[in-house]
Amino acid sequence: MSDPRILIVDDHAIVREGLKFLLRAQLGSAHIGEAQSGEEGIRLLHRGKWDIVLLDISLPGRSGIDVLHKIKSAGLSVPVLMLSMHPEEQYALRAIRAGAAGYLTKESAPMELVEAVRKVVGGGRYVSASLAERLAQEFGRPVAGLPHERLSDREFDVLRMIASGMTVSQIAEKVSLSVKTISTYRTRVLQKMGLKNNAELTHYALTHGIV
């Protein structure tokens, strides 16, 4: 792998700096670009050629999964490696189904990230052994077998944040959407899952390891 062009999309400057330091230390001649939002990342993808995108899931406004969908719908062929502070069981399957070439938590060892980048740039996919097992199990299970699997990606985000104890106003501020919009998402989540209130939603999320 010579001179890979790597685009980092993460809203935290300290995370971007850490990733750049690691990748340059291990890959030397890599050309690294950075964006602090999904919208900025998509603009950079349209302007130049990149070998891989390191995409954070928890972005303000348009989430990482939303950005991934946008990349795929725009016909951009660049492979995307998702990085997340969330455990695999919360988002990994959604990311892979949406077209990600791999998924890593930010708690992964630094050299695991380097290995993942090398593998994805080389045309492969990168998933952990535990995620590979979950993906294998998916082939024998009906799609959307559980209530939360019927939710859209944004609805799932709202479910997780409510179950984590956040108010509608706090969620709206975090994702840069209006309180009215988040309230609408909350209503859809409750309807789709057949739940009555936040207490039932939180109990469900705890029972199924969503938070």
DAMO-V530042 format. One record per pair of residues at least 12 apart in sequence whose C-alpha atoms are under 6 Angstrom apart, sorted by the first residue. I is the first residue (numbers start at 1). J is the second residue. D is the distance in Angstrom with one decimal. If there is no record, write none. Layout:
I,J,D + I,J,D
This chain:
3,29,5.1 + 3,30,4.6 + 4,30,4.9 + 5,31,4.7 + 5,32,5.9 + 5,50,5.0 + 5,51,5.1 + 6,32,4.8 + 6,52,5.2 + 6,53,6.0 + 7,32,5.8 + 7,33,4.7 + 7,34,5.5 + 7,53,4.8 + 8,34,4.6 + 8,53,5.9 + 8,54,4.8 + 9,34,5.8 + 9,35,4.8 + 9,36,5.8 + 9,41,6.0 + 9,55,4.9 + 10,36,5.0 + 10,56,5.3 + 11,36,4.1 + 11,37,5.8 + 38,67,5.8 + 51,121,6.0 + 52,78,5.8 + 52,79,5.2 + 52,80,5.8 + 53,80,4.8 + 54,81,5.0 + 54,82,5.9 + 55,82,4.9 + 55,83,5.7 + 56,82,5.9 + 56,83,4.8 + 56,84,5.7 + 57,84,5.5 + 60,175,4.7 + 61,175,4.6 + 61,176,4.8 + 79,101,5.8 + 80,100,5.2 + 80,101,5.4 + 81,101,5.5 + 81,102,4.8 + 81,103,5.8 + 82,103,4.7 + 83,104,5.1 + 83,105,5.6 + 84,105,4.7 + 84,106,5.6 + 85,105,5.5 + 85,106,5.2 + 90,210,5.5 + 101,125,4.9 + 102,125,5.6 + 102,126,4.5 + 102,127,5.4 + 103,127,6.0 + 147,193,5.1 + 155,185,5.8 + 163,202,4.3
